[in-house]
Each structure stands twice: as structure tokens, then as C-alpha cells.
Amino acid sequence: MGGNGEASGPQGNADFQWAKFDSEAYFQHYYGEPHPDDDLVIRVAVETLKGAAPVAGDLDVVDVGTGPNLIPFFCALPRARRLTAWEYAETNVAWLKAELARDDLRPQWEHFWGVTREAYGPDYALPENPIPSLRSKCEVTQGSIFDLPARTWDAATMFFCAESITGVMDEFEAACAAFARSVRTGGTLAAAFLVRSEGYVVADRPFPVLKLSPETIQDVFKHHAGHVKAQMIGIVDREIRSGYSGFIFLTGTAR
């Protein structure tokens, strides 16, 4: 992947400079100051994963397109036997490995882990610092969403990936199909998507985002999943941060 992003018309995944993605700049911009909508996404993700089948057992969970973000790990950790981060950009892979190698939590992660612990409730008796458990359960794998192995995990999460790697609808649909197929039949799918975005800029480099509606996302997933539901979160008429003005949270079960 690569390219200079100068072609006219919608640009595909290969037209962007993923090898030069500035992971720390992204983290600071999008998670440097926790936002109430982030907390709400955590709560709905936790609610979905708490009910993921088999309810009485531990799960093999993949997070697709993790980026510089520990929130997906936090949400899945209390239910996970094994966690896999499936991430394409080399910079993000290195960032994730370095973050998991730390012994302490950044203040932002302390906040988001606190929201996660509260969402799971006292029955789970979660530790104050999740890093040791994350290190023991998590594997960071470099790979493209389009190359996900099929029917491998019990549950899959995807936070702001498929719509923010391409400006081409066919590629978005292919990415969502690969995400849904990565889970065993009957397994849980949980994904968050940006709303009303024209794209985003990280350290002065542009990256794509497709404009999506709940109806569009449900139409894409109905071919690959059952019990599909899309919930709108924090949709407003202004940008929350540069690059979006709300979220859509989708759940379903893999077919």
C-alpha cells in the first residue's frame, strides 16, 4: 500500500501512506482528552461482549485495525482467553507493542479502563491495572483486513477501521465482509463507525473516511450477519473532533 494521494475521484486504500502513519499524533488528537462519547462506546461494546456466546466460557477475540488504541482490548479483556490485534500499519504495530510493554497506564487509559471496570460491574473483580493481563493474553499481528483468516475467532471487534482506510465503497464492503467472516458461525460482531466525516489528517497527512448512514452499514452487514442492529451515538451537527461528528455502533452474529 502507499501512493501519494493525488488521484482525482474517490481514493482507495492503496492511495494513502500507511507506512508513514504517525501513531502518537493520532493518539494525542483522538484520545489525549477523553470524551463522553468514547465512554458511551465502551459501555455499549462491553454490554455486547458480556452477552457474547458462549456466555459461560472465555472467548478468542480479534480486534481488526486496532491502531493506536487500547480501548478494544479493555472491552474484550474480561471475556477473553486470547486477544489478537490485527493491524496493518507498521507504525501502529510498533506503537501497540511499546504501549503493552509499559508497566503503568497513561492517564487516558486509566480513565477508559475505569469506565470499562464500571461497565462490567463488581462481579468481574477486575484489577486496577490491566496491562499484565493484556500482555499475557494479547498478540499483535501485522496484517491487512482483506487477509483476515476465515472462521477463526469467537468474537470480533472493529473500532473505526473499515470506513477510515478507503474512500471507495466496494473496498469498504470487502473489508466488512472479511471482518464478518473472521468469526465462527454464531459468533459476536461489534463495530463502531465514524459519521459525517470528510476524512482526517494525522501529522499533516490526509487519510480517508467514507460517509456512512446506519442504513448503509446495516445493508452491508445483512449479507454476512444475523440480528444486525445499528445504534447512533453522539450524532451532532458539528465536529466532535476533526474528522467526525458522531458514531454508529453495529452488532450482529456471524453467519
SERO-4910 file (N, C-alpha, C, O; in steps of 0.05 Angstrom, whole numbers):
BEGIN
 pado doro    nc1    nc2    nc3   cac1   cac2   cac3    cc1    cc2    cc3    oc1    oc2    oc3
  Met    A     17    -24      0      0      0      0     17     25      0     41     24      7
  Gly    A      6     47     -8     22     71    -10     10     90    -30    -15     91    -32
  Gly    A     26    104    -44     16    124    -63     18    152    -51     25    155    -28
  Asn    A     12    171    -68     15    199    -59    -11    213    -54    -12    236    -47
  Gly    A    -34    198    -58    -60    210    -52    -67    233    -70    -83    250    -61
  Glu    A    -58    234    -95    -63    257   -112    -83    250   -134    -89    268   -150
  Ala    A    -93    226   -137   -111    219   -158   -138    232   -154   -146    238   -132
  Ser    A   -152    238   -177   -178    250   -175   -199    229   -169   -194    205   -174
  Gly    A   -222    238   -158   -243    219   -152   -238    204   -126   -217    209   -112
  Pro    A   -256    186   -118   -252    171    -93   -225    156    -94   -218    144   -114
  Gln    A   -212    157    -71   -186    144    -69   -188    118    -53   -201    117    -32
  Gly    A   -173     98    -62   -174     72    -49   -153     69    -28   -136     87    -24
  Asn    A   -153     46    -16   -134     41      6   -105     45     -2    -89     55     14
  Ala    A    -98     36    -26    -70     37    -34    -60     65    -41    -37     69    -45
  Asp    A    -78     85    -41    -71    112    -48    -61    128    -24    -54    152    -27
  Phe    A    -59    116     -1    -52    131     24    -27    119     36    -20     96     33
  Gln    A    -12    136     51     15    130     60     13    118     88     21    130    108
  Trp    A      4     93     90      0     80    115     27     74    129     28     74    154
  Ala    A     48     71    114     74     66    127     85     91    142    103     89    158
  Lys    A     73    114    136     81    139    149     60    149    169     60    172    177
  Phe    A     42    132    177     21    139    196     34    145    223     48    129    234
  Asp    A     28    169    233     40    178    259     22    169    282      3    183    288
  Ser    A     29    147    294     12    135    314      9    153    339    -14    156    349
  Glu    A     30    164    349     29    181    373     12    206    368     -3    214    385
  Ala    A     15    218    344     -1    242    338    -30    235    337    -47    250    347
  Tyr    A    -37    212    326    -65    203    325    -75    199    354    -97    208    361
  Phe    A    -60    185    371    -68    181    398    -73    207    412    -94    210    425
  Gln    A    -55    226    410    -58    251    424    -82    267    415    -96    280    431
  His    A    -87    266    389   -110    281    378   -137    269    386   -155    283    394
  Tyr    A   -139    242    383   -165    229    387   -170    219    415   -193    216    424
  Tyr    A   -149    214    431   -152    203    457   -138    219    479   -138    212    502
  Gly    A   -124    241    471   -110    258    490   -128    269    511   -120    273    534
  Glu    A   -153    275    503   -173    285    522   -198    268    520   -212    270    500
  Pro    A   -203    250    539   -226    232    538   -252    248    534   -256    269    545
  His    A   -270    236    518   -295    249    511   -318    231    520   -315    207    520
  Pro    A   -341    243    529   -363    226    538   -373    206    518   -382    184    525
  Asp    A   -370    212    492   -379    193    472   -361    168    471   -370    146    465
  Asp    A   -335    172    477   -317    149    479   -326    131    501   -326    106    498
  Asp    A   -334    143    524   -343    127    546   -368    111    539   -371     88    547
  Leu    A   -386    124    523   -411    110    515   -405     87    496   -418     66    498
  Val    A   -386     91    478   -378     69    460   -368     45    477   -374     22    471
  Ile    A   -352     51    497   -342     29    515   -365     15    528   -365    -10    528
  Arg    A   -384     29    538   -407     17    552   -423     -1    533   -431    -23    541
  Val    A   -428      8    509   -444     -9    491   -428    -33    481   -439    -55    477
  Ala    A   -402    -29    478   -385    -52    470   -383    -73    492   -385    -97    487
  Val    A   -380    -63    517   -379    -82    539   -405    -97    542   -405   -121    546
  Glu    A   -428    -83    539   -454    -97    541   -456   -119    520   -467   -140    525
  Thr    A   -446   -113    496   -447   -133    474   -429   -157    481   -437   -180    478
  Leu    A   -405   -152    490   -386   -173    495   -393   -189    520   -388   -213    521
  Lys    A   -406   -177    539   -415   -192    563   -435   -213    554   -436   -235    567
  Gly    A   -451   -208    534   -470   -227    525   -461   -245    502   -477   -261    491
  Ala    A   -435   -244    494   -425   -260    472   -424   -289    479   -416   -297    501
  Ala    A   -433   -305    460   -433   -334    465   -405   -347    460   -391   -338    442
  Pro    A   -398   -367    475   -413   -378    498   -411   -361    523   -388   -354    531
  Val    A   -433   -354    535   -433   -335    557   -417   -345    581   -405   -330    595
  Ala    A   -417   -371    585   -403   -383    608   -374   -388    603   -359   -396    621
  Gly    A   -364   -383    579   -337   -390    572   -320   -366    564   -331   -345    559
  Asp    A   -294   -370    563   -276   -349    553   -275   -350    523   -281   -370    510
  Leu    A   -269   -327    511   -270   -324    482   -243   -318    470   -226   -306    482
  Asp    A   -239   -328    445   -217   -319    428   -228   -295    413   -247   -297    397
  Val    A   -216   -271    417   -226   -246    406   -205   -233    388   -182   -232    395
  Val    A   -214   -224    365   -196   -208    348   -207   -179    346   -231   -175    344
  Asp    A   -189   -160    348   -195   -132    342   -182   -125    316   -158   -129    312
  Val    A   -197   -115    297   -188   -110    270   -182    -80    266   -199    -63    271
  Gly    A   -158    -75    256   -150    -47    251   -147    -32    277   -158     -9    279
  Thr    A   -134    -43    296   -133    -32    323   -122     -4    324   -133     13    338
  Gly    A   -101      2    309    -89     29    310    -77     35    337    -72     16    353
  Pro    A    -72     60    343    -60     68    369    -82     70    390    -89     92    399
  Asn    A    -93     47    398   -117     48    415   -119     22    432   -119      0    421
  Leu    A   -120     26    458   -123      3    476   -152     -2    484   -158    -23    496
  Ile    A   -171     15    476   -199     12    484   -210    -15    475   -224    -27    491
  Pro    A   -206    -24    451   -217    -50    443   -207    -73    461   -222    -91    468
  Phe    A   -181    -71    470   -171    -92    488   -184    -90    515   -191   -111    526
  Phe    A   -188    -66    525   -201    -63    551   -229    -76    550   -237    -91    568
  Cys    A   -244    -70    529   -272    -80    527   -273   -110    526   -291   -123    537
  Ala    A   -254   -123    513   -254   -152    509   -240   -167    531   -246   -191    535
  Leu    A   -221   -155    545   -204   -169    563   -219   -186    584   -211   -209    587
  Pro    A   -239   -176    597   -252   -193    618   -265   -218    607   -270   -237    622
  Arg    A   -271   -219    581   -283   -243    569   -264   -260    553   -271   -282    543
  Ala    A   -239   -251    551   -220   -263    531   -203   -284    543   -191   -281    565
  Arg    A   -200   -306    529   -179   -326    533   -154   -317    518   -132   -320    527
  Arg    A   -159   -307    494   -138   -297    477   -147   -273    462   -170   -272    453
  Leu    A   -129   -253    459   -135   -228    445   -116   -225    422    -92   -229    425
  Thr    A   -126   -219    398   -109   -214    375   -115   -186    365   -138   -179    359
  Ala    A    -94   -170    362    -96   -144    348    -87   -149    319    -64   -158    315
  Trp    A   -105   -144    300    -98   -148    272    -95   -120    260   -115   -107    254
  Glu    A    -71   -111    256    -65    -84    248    -46    -83    224    -26    -98    223
  Tyr    A    -51    -66    205    -35    -65    181    -10    -47    183     12    -56    176
  Ala    A    -13    -23    193      8     -3    192     31    -11    211     26    -17    234
  Glu    A     55    -12    200     79    -19    217     82     -1    241     89     -9    262
  Thr    A     76     25    237     79     44    259     59     38    281     66     41    305
  Asn    A     35     30    274     15     23    295     22     -2    309     18     -5    333
  Val    A     33    -22    294     42    -47    307     63    -41    328     62    -51    350
  Ala    A     83    -25    320    105    -18    338     94     -3    362    102     -7    385
  Trp    A     75     16    357     64     32    379     49     14    399     52     17    423
  Leu    A     33     -5    389     18    -22    406     36    -40    423     32    -43    447
  Lys    A     57    -50    411     76    -67    426     90    -51    448     94    -61    470
  Ala    A     97    -26    442    110     -9    461     91     -2    484     99     -1    507
  Glu    A     66      3    477     46     10    497     41    -13    516     38     -9    541
  Leu    A     40    -37    505     35    -60    522     60    -68    539     58    -83    558
  Ala    A     83    -58    531    108    -63    546    111    -45    570    127    -50    587
  Arg    A     95    -24    571     96     -6    594     85    -20    619     67    -37    617
  Asp    A     95    -12    643     84    -23    667     61     -6    679     46    -15    695
  Asp    A     60     19    670     40     37    680     21     45    658     27     42    634
  Leu    A     -2     56    666    -22     65    647    -20     95    643    -17    110    663
  Arg    A    -22    105    619    -25    134    615    -51    142    628    -69    126    631
  Pro    A    -53    168    636    -78    177    649   -102    172    632   -124    165    643
  Gln    A   -100    175    606   -123    170    589   -132    141    591   -156    135    592
  Trp    A   -113    122    591   -121     94    593   -132     88    621   -150     71    623
  Glu    A   -121    101    641   -133     98    668   -163    105    668   -179     91    679
  His    A   -169    127    654   -197    135    652   -214    114    638   -234    106    648
  Phe    A   -204    106    614   -220     87    598   -222     60    611   -243     46    608
  Trp    A   -201     51    625   -203     26    639   -222     28    662   -237      9    669
  Gly    A   -223     51    675   -243     56    696   -271     54    686   -288     43    700
  Val    A   -276     65    663   -303     63    651   -309     34    645   -332     25    649
  Thr    A   -289     19    635   -293     -9    629   -300    -25    654   -318    -42    654
  Arg    A   -285    -21    675   -289    -36    700   -318    -30    710   -332    -48    720
  Glu    A   -326     -5    709   -352      3    718   -374    -11    701   -394    -20    711
  Ala    A   -369    -13    675   -388    -25    657   -391    -55    662   -413    -66    660
  Tyr    A   -369    -68    668   -371    -97    674   -383   -102    702   -396   -123    706
  Gly    A   -379    -84    720   -390    -87    746   -373   -104    765   -353   -116    757
  Pro    A   -381   -104    791   -364   -116    812   -361   -147    809   -343   -158    821
  Asp    A   -379   -160    795   -378   -189    794   -353   -199    780   -344   -221    783
  Tyr    A   -341   -181    763   -317   -189    748   -291   -184    763   -270   -195    756
  Ala    A   -292   -169    785   -269   -164    802   -244   -158    785   -223   -171    788
  Leu    A   -246   -138    768   -224   -131    750   -202   -115    764   -208   -100    783
  Pro    A   -177   -119    757   -154   -106    770   -153    -76    763   -164    -68    744
  Glu    A   -139    -61    780   -135    -33    774   -117    -28    750   -121     -9    735
  Asn    A    -98    -46    746    -80    -44    723    -84    -68    705    -77    -90    714
  Pro    A    -94    -65    680    -99    -88    663    -75    -97    647    -76   -117    633
  Ile    A    -53    -81    648    -30    -86    630    -19   -115    633    -14   -128    612
  Pro    A    -13   -124    657     -2   -152    659    -20   -173    646    -10   -190    632
  Ser    A    -46   -170    650    -64   -190    638    -65   -186    608    -66   -206    593
  Leu    A    -65   -162    598    -64   -157    569    -39   -169    557    -41   -182    536
  Arg    A    -17   -165    570      8   -176    559      7   -207    557     18   -218    538
  Ser    A     -5   -219    576     -6   -249    576    -26   -260    556    -23   -282    547
  Lys    A    -46   -244    548    -67   -254    530    -65   -243    502    -76   -255    483
  Cys    A    -51   -221    498    -53   -207    472    -30   -213    454     -6   -214    462
  Glu    A    -36   -217    428    -17   -219    407    -22   -198    386    -45   -195    376
  Val    A     -2   -182    379     -4   -161    359      6   -172    333     29   -179    330
  Thr    A    -12   -174    313     -6   -186    287     -7   -165    265    -27   -151    264
  Gln    A     13   -164    249     12   -145    226     -2   -159    203      7   -180    194
  Gly    A    -24   -147    194    -39   -159    171    -60   -140    161    -70   -123    176
  Ser    A    -68   -144    136    -89   -128    124   -116   -139    131   -119   -164    134
  Ile    A   -136   -122    134   -163   -131    139   -173   -150    117   -188   -168    122
  Phe    A   -163   -145     93   -171   -161     70   -160   -189     71   -168   -207     56
  Asp    A   -140   -194     88   -127   -220     90   -134   -235    116   -121   -254    123
  Leu    A   -155   -226    130   -163   -240    154   -170   -269    149   -185   -275    130
  Pro    A   -160   -288    165   -168   -316    161   -198   -319    169   -208   -306    187
  Ala    A   -211   -337    155   -240   -341    159   -245   -360    183   -230   -378    188
  Arg    A   -267   -355    197   -279   -372    217   -258   -380    238   -255   -404    244
  Thr    A   -244   -360    249   -221   -366    267   -227   -358    295   -217   -371    314
  Trp    A   -243   -337    300   -247   -327    327   -276   -330    336   -294   -333    319
  Asp    A   -280   -328    362   -307   -329    374   -321   -303    372   -346   -302    370
  Ala    A   -306   -281    372   -318   -254    370   -298   -236    357   -274   -240    358
  Ala    A   -308   -215    345   -291   -195    332   -301   -167    338   -325   -162    337
  Thr    A   -283   -149    343   -289   -121    346   -274   -105    325   -253   -113    315
  Met    A   -285    -82    318   -272    -64    298   -281    -35    305   -304    -28    302
  Phe    A   -262    -19    313   -267      8    321   -256     27    300   -232     31    299
  Phe    A   -273     38    283   -265     59    264   -243     50    245   -223     64    241
  Cys    A   -247     27    233   -227     17    214   -237     17    185   -227     31    168
  Ala    A   -258      1    179   -266     -4    151   -273     21    136   -268     23    112
  Glu    A   -284     41    150   -292     66    136   -270     86    136   -272    106    122
  Ser    A   -248     81    149   -226    100    151   -200     90    138   -178     99    145
  Ile    A   -203     70    120   -180     60    105   -184     64     75   -166     57     60
  Thr    A   -207     74     67   -212     77     38   -235     97     34   -251    102     51
  Gly    A   -234    109     10   -256    126      1   -274    112    -19   -291    125    -32
  Val    A   -270     86    -23   -284     71    -44   -304     51    -31   -296     35    -14
  Met    A   -329     53    -38   -349     36    -25   -344      6    -29   -349     -9    -11
  Asp    A   -335     -2    -53   -330    -30    -57   -309    -41    -38   -311    -64    -28
  Glu    A   -289    -25    -32   -268    -34    -13   -279    -35     15   -272    -53     30
  Phe    A   -296    -16     22   -309    -16     48   -325    -42     52   -324    -55     72
  Glu    A   -341    -49     31   -357    -73     33   -340    -98     35   -347   -116     50
  Ala    A   -318    -98     20   -300   -121     22   -287   -123     49   -283   -145     60
  Ala    A   -280   -101     61   -268   -101     88   -288   -111    109   -281   -127    126
  Cys    A   -313   -102    107   -334   -111    125   -340   -140    122   -344   -154    142
  Ala    A   -339   -150     98   -344   -178     93   -321   -195    105   -327   -215    118
  Ala    A   -297   -186    102   -274   -201    114   -275   -201    144   -269   -221    157
  Phe    A   -283   -178    155   -287   -176    185   -308   -196    194   -303   -210    213
  Ala    A   -331   -196    181   -353   -214    190   -345   -243    186   -352   -260    203
  Arg    A   -331   -250    165   -323   -278    160   -302   -288    179   -297   -312    181
  Ser    A   -288   -270    193   -266   -278    211   -277   -293    235   -261   -305    250
  Val    A   -303   -291    240   -315   -302    264   -330   -328    258   -342   -330    236
  Arg    A   -328   -347    276   -343   -372    272   -373   -367    272   -383   -348    284
  Thr    A   -387   -384    257   -416   -381    255   -429   -379    283   -424   -395    300
  Gly    A   -446   -358    286   -459   -353    312   -443   -335    330   -453   -328    351
  Gly    A   -418   -329    323   -402   -312    339   -410   -282    338   -425   -274    320
  Thr    A   -400   -267    357   -408   -239    360   -391   -220    344   -367   -223    343
  Leu    A   -405   -201    331   -392   -179    316   -400   -153    330   -423   -149    336
  Ala    A   -380   -136    335   -385   -110    346   -366    -90    333   -342    -93    333
  Ala    A   -378    -69    322   -362    -50    306   -372    -21    309   -396    -17    310
  Ala    A   -354     -2    311   -361     26    313   -351     40    287   -329     34    278
  Phe    A   -368     58    277   -362     72    252   -365    102    256   -383    111    271
  Leu    A   -348    118    243   -350    147    244   -373    156    227   -380    143    207
  Val    A   -384    179    234   -406    191    220   -399    219    211   -386    234    225
  Arg    A   -409    226    187   -406    253    176   -378    262    175   -371    284    184
  Ser    A   -361    246    163   -333    253    162   -325    258    133   -334    245    115
  Glu    A   -307    278    129   -296    284    103   -268    272    101   -254    277     81
  Gly    A   -259    258    121   -231    248    122   -218    259    147   -230    274    162
  Tyr    A   -193    251    151   -179    260    175   -150    264    168   -139    253    149
  Val    A   -137    281    184   -109    288    179    -93    280    204   -100    287    226
  Val    A    -71    266    200    -53    258    222    -26    268    215    -13    260    196
  Ala    A    -16    286    232     11    298    228     14    308    199     33    303    186
  Asp    A     -7    324    191     -7    337    164    -10    318    141     -7    326    118
  Arg    A    -15    292    146    -20    273    124    -50    266    123    -61    259    143
  Pro    A    -62    268     99    -91    262     97    -96    232     95    -80    217     84
  Phe    A   -119    224    108   -128    196    106   -158    196    101   -171    216    108
  Pro    A   -168    174     91   -196    175     81   -217    167    102   -210    153    122
  Val    A   -241    175     98   -264    165    113   -289    166     94   -294    186     82
  Leu    A   -303    144     93   -328    144     77   -351    156     94   -352    153    118
  Lys    A   -369    170     80   -393    179     93   -413    156     94   -419    144     74
  Leu    A   -423    150    119   -440    127    122   -465    135    138   -465    154    154
  Ser    A   -486    120    133   -511    122    149   -516     95    162   -505     75    153
  Pro    A   -532     94    183   -539     68    195   -551     49    175   -545     25    175
  Glu    A   -567     59    156   -580     42    136   -559     29    118   -561      6    111
  Thr    A   -539     46    110   -518     35     92   -502     13    106   -497     -8     94
  Ile    A   -495     17    131   -480     -3    145   -496    -29    149   -486    -51    146
  Gln    A   -521    -26    156   -538    -49    160   -542    -64    134   -542    -89    134
  Asp    A   -544    -50    112   -547    -63     86   -522    -79     79   -524   -101     67
  Val    A   -499    -68     86   -474    -83     80   -472   -108     97   -465   -130     87
  Phe    A   -479   -106    122   -475   -129    141   -497   -150    139   -493   -172    148
  Lys    A   -520   -143    128   -542   -162    128   -535   -186    110   -547   -207    113
  His    A   -516   -183     93   -507   -205     76   -488   -225     90   -484   -247     81
  His    A   -478   -216    113   -457   -232    127   -464   -238    156   -450   -253    169
  Ala    A   -485   -227    166   -491   -230    195   -521   -229    199   -537   -219    183
  Gly    A   -529   -241    221   -557   -240    230   -560   -222    254   -540   -214    267
  His    A   -585   -216    261   -591   -199    284   -575   -173    283   -565   -164    304
  Val    A   -574   -161    260   -558   -136    257   -573   -113    268   -597   -108    261
  Lys    A   -560    -97    285   -571    -73    296   -550    -51    295   -526    -56    299
  Ala    A   -559    -27    289   -541     -3    288   -552     18    306   -575     27    304
  Gln    A   -535     27    324   -543     47    344   -527     73    339   -503     72    336
  Met    A   -541     95    339   -528    121    335   -519    132    361   -534    132    381
  Ile    A   -494    142    363   -483    152    388   -472    180    383   -454    184    367
  Gly    A   -482    199    398   -470    226    399   -471    240    372   -453    257    367
  Ile    A   -491    235    355   -492    248    329   -499    278    333   -521    283    344
  Val    A   -483    296    324   -487    324    327   -482    338    301   -472    326    282
  Asp    A   -490    364    299   -486    379    275   -460    394    274   -457    414    259
  Arg    A   -441    386    289   -415    398    289   -394    375    294   -401    354    303
  Glu    A   -369    381    288   -349    361    292   -343    358    322   -341    377    337
  Ile    A   -341    333    331   -333    327    359   -303    332    361   -294    347    378
  Arg    A   -288    320    343   -260    326    339   -257    327    309   -275    318    294
  Ser    A   -235    338    298   -232    339    270   -234    312    258   -219    294    265
  Gly    A   -252    308    239   -254    283    225   -281    269    229   -286    250    214
  Tyr    A   -297    276    249   -323    263    252   -341    279    270   -333    296    285
  Ser    A   -367    271    269   -387    285    287   -405    265    300   -428    272    308
  Gly    A   -396    240    303   -412    220    318   -404    192    309   -387    188    292
  Phe    A   -417    172    321   -411    144    317   -436    129    310   -459    137    317
  Ile    A   -432    107    296   -453     86    293   -441     61    305   -419     53    297
  Phe    A   -455     48    323   -446     23    335   -463      0    325   -487      0    329
  Leu    A   -451    -19    312   -465    -42    300   -459    -67    315   -436    -72    323
  Thr    A   -479    -84    318   -476   -111    329   -490   -131    312   -509   -124    297
  Gly    A   -481   -156    313   -493   -177    298   -480   -203    305   -461   -204    320
  Thr    A   -490   -225    293   -478   -251    296   -470   -262    269   -485   -259    249
  Ala    A   -446   -273    267   -435   -282    242   -451   -306    231   -460   -323    246
  Arg    A   -455   -306    205   -469   -328    192   -449   -349    183   -457   -370    171
***
